Amino acid sequence: MSVIPVLPEDHEFSRMETREAPPTHFVIKIESFSLFEPCGIDKYETEEFAAGEYNWKLVIYPNGDNIVGYVSVYLAMADKSCLPVEVNANFSIFLYNHISGKYLSSLGRTRRFLGMKSRWGFSKFISKESLKDPSNGYVVDDNCVFGAEVFVVKKEAVPKCFSLKDIYIPFKRDWKIPNFSKLGNRWESEEFTAGGQKWKIRLYSKGTLEGAGSHISIFLQRLGSERVQVSYTICIKNQVSDQHMKRTDTDHLFITTDTARGWSKFMEIATMIDPEKGYIVNDSCLIHVEISSLKFDVAQ
């Protein structure tokens, strides 16, 4: 198969190809083609043919469809009773070359056939000059052959919907806590929203519960009341190296009676305040929080 490249609109061919295989669905031989004009026949409609559970026909304008110097050819739905139900079809129109034994064909194109638009095709299928030139082989002994292929595109696609609202985008946030040595025992971040829920971070610089007096305690506090399952990470960043202190809790279920979750023994106070460790620089520490997944309506 060879393809003729796209040429300017006024050229006799536009997006055509040649092939040896005949049209799959319809072939019509027109005898005494030259008599169309003297007989005053401006339009010829072929007999109907079936393809893809519908009936079709070719509509040929030997002197052009309101265009001078060209032969116009269209594919039309023969049975309009099925319209306005739309029919999508990929079709090609063919012209036989008696010399080469091959078919000149329009490249397959997909169009929607409706009640308001029941035919598609080419007003400039081929120039009359090229068609009638004996050396081209399209008309021999005053006979020419047209054909068609029609492949109906069935609506078998299953419609789906994708929304970014269905995707939880991981929440990441950093806080800088200045004047760490002057903090009271409890520091709270401002409220923030992740996954449609409001949260806070609570840090106890002198510890609480099992970590009181010996460890820094950190908790993620949920301010809402819905049941929600969360995976999260809290990190106290090392400001002089990559030796960060990080802890992760996976798929923890927050319910109305359990609104905070974290670690009473997150890290030793001695390690935190040691100036050589790098967790506090210029009396400031850095906290990073990431909520990596969040699920609602977790079954009880």
Protein Blocks (a to p, Z undefined) as FASTA:
>chain_A
ZZdddddfkbmbehiaddfbdcfkbccddehkllmmmnopabdcdddddeehiacddddd
fkoghighiacdddddfblmlpccdcddddddddddfknopacddddddddddfklmcgc
dfklbafklmmmmknomagghiacddddddddddfbccddddfklpccddddddddehkl
lpcfbdcdddddeehiacdddddfkogajlgojaccdddddfbfbdcddddddddddfkb
ccdcddddehiacdfklmbgcdfblbafklmmmmknopagghiacdddddfbdcehiaZZ
